[in-house]
Amino acid sequence: MLVALVIFRIVRLNSVIQRWHQIPPLSLGFVIILLGLAIWARAARFAELLGIPAMSLWNPAAGYSLACLVLPGGIGEFTLPMYLKPFGITAAEGITVAVITRLADVAISAVLVVLLFPMLHQVPGTILVWAAAIAAGLTLTLAVLLWHPRRPVKPQILVHRVLHRWHWMGRSLEPALTMLSRVSKKTIVRIILLTMAWKLLNAMMYWEFAEALSLGIRFIQICNAMLIYSLLLVLPLPSLAGFGASEAWWILSFRAEGIKLSHAVVAALTFHVGNLFAVTVLGILPMIRTFLRFSH
């Protein structure tokens, strides 16, 4: 609510809606195509971990993307097992896939923020230090989860001891650990490349909105702001469909890039509402089908 009040003091909602009317239908169509390709990249990541054809997982990935966007406090992450259940995937395996791919999202964003330091000279040093710490921590976490040498390393030995003591936890996580043991180095490389493709396609989608509104925001600025935005999303604020929290993180990200406040506000509203519209178009039918299946 506070974010909404601040936004409406900076720009009038009517003026923003008038600007949205300037977006050509062709641009909206292009945005939906780009998002469809991005969802395919997300589905391909799931396929790498599950051994299921990527095109078979497009509908679950689309429904899952919508759930993550509209459900508050990160609850949408826990819906992935519902979408994967028809493929014989257990809840533990589904949660493992969601965790691994989300860790990859945040870790790669943090690494890119650190590597793009010359282009992010206006970002406060504390954000860069935070990004570096996240990158190091998540890289180590992914290494422990995905690296399975013949002789277990100390963190893995500790995990097995804990699971041995709590048998119920071991039984619950056994399918997930079995799935992780099958992950190869090639799979890890593919997941990294697909994650970067997912981010690039999303950046192109947002740039199409910015160009349609003539906001004068360069593509590299959108890429950099999106990386910072994805790191800020680690903080799960309870907001319905992300309204308020999403705008706040986008505005902070654009201000770090030196974008004028009025343009940052318009871009934040457009990116959130535009993304919500496109994801709903692609994900609403898979979501309805899944919830109907579970309601019977």
Long-range contacts (C-beta under 8 A, 24 or more apart in sequence): 1-244, 2-244, 3-244, 3-245, 3-247, 3-248, 4-243, 4-244, 4-247, 7-247, 7-265, 7-268, 7-269, 10-261, 10-262, 10-265, 11-262, 11-265, 11-266, 16-266, 16-269, 16-270, 19-213, 19-266, 19-270, 20-213, 20-270, 20-273, 22-212, 22-213, 23-209, 23-212, 23-213, 24-212, 27-208, 27-209, 27-211, 27-212, 28-278, 30-208, 31-205, 31-208, 31-209, 31-274, 31-278, 32-278, 32-281, 32-282, 34-201, 34-202, 34-204, 34-205, 34-208, 35-201, 35-202, 35-205, 35-275, 35-278, 35-279, 35-282, 36-282, 37-201, 38-197, 38-198, 38-201, 38-202, 38-205, 39-65, 39-282, 39-283, 41-194, 41-195, 41-197, 41-198, 41-201, 42-101, 42-194, 42-198, 44-190, 44-194, 45-101, 45-104, 45-191, 45-194, 45-195, 45-198, 46-84, 46-97, 46-101, 48-187, 48-190, 48-191, 48-194, 49-96, 49-97, 49-100, 49-101, 49-179, 49-183, 49-187, 49-191, 50-84, 50-87, 50-89, 50-93, 50-97, 50-179, 51-182, 52-87, 56-87, 57-84, 57-87, 59-83, 59-285, 59-286, 59-289, 60-84, 60-87, 60-286, 60-290, 62-279, 62-282, 62-283, 62-286, 63-283, 63-286, 63-287, 63-289, 63-290, 64-283, 65-279, 65-282, 65-283, 66-279, 66-280, 66-282, 66-283, 66-284, 66-286, 66-287, 67-283, 67-287, 69-241, 69-242, 69-275, 69-276, 69-279, 70-240, 70-241, 70-242, 70-276, 72-238, 72-239, 72-240, 72-241, 72-242, 73-236, 73-237, 73-238, 74-236, 77-102, 79-290, 82-290, 82-291, 82-294, 83-286, 83-290, 86-293, 90-175, 90-176, 92-172, 92-173, 92-174, 92-175, 92-176, 93-175, 93-176, 93-179, 95-176, 96-176, 96-179, 96-180, 100-142, 100-145, 100-146, 100-180, 100-191, 101-191, 101-195, 103-138, 103-141, 103-142, 104-142, 104-191, 104-192, 104-195, 105-195, 105-198, 105-199, 105-230, 106-134, 106-138, 106-230, 106-231, 106-234, 107-134, 107-135, 107-138, 107-139, 107-142, 108-192, 108-195, 108-196, 108-199, 109-199, 109-227, 109-230, 109-231, 110-134, 110-135, 110-138, 110-231, 111-135, 111-139, 112-227, 113-224, 113-227, 113-228, 113-231, 116-224, 116-227, 119-220, 119-224, 120-224, 120-256, 120-257, 122-256, 122-257, 122-258, 123-228, 123-256, 123-257, 124-256, 127-228, 127-231, 127-256, 130-231, 131-231, 134-231, 134-234, 142-188, 145-180, 146-180, 146-183, 146-188, 148-180, 148-181, 148-183, 199-223, 199-226, 199-227, 199-230, 202-226, 205-275, 205-278, 206-271, 206-274, 206-275, 209-267, 209-270, 209-271, 209-274, 210-267, 210-270, 213-266, 213-267, 213-270, 215-263, 215-266, 215-267, 216-263, 217-254, 217-259, 217-263, 217-267, 221-254, 221-257, 221-259, 224-253, 224-257, 225-250, 225-253, 225-254, 225-256, 225-257, 225-259, 226-253, 228-252, 228-253, 228-256, 229-253, 241-276, 242-272, 242-276, 243-272, 246-272, 247-272
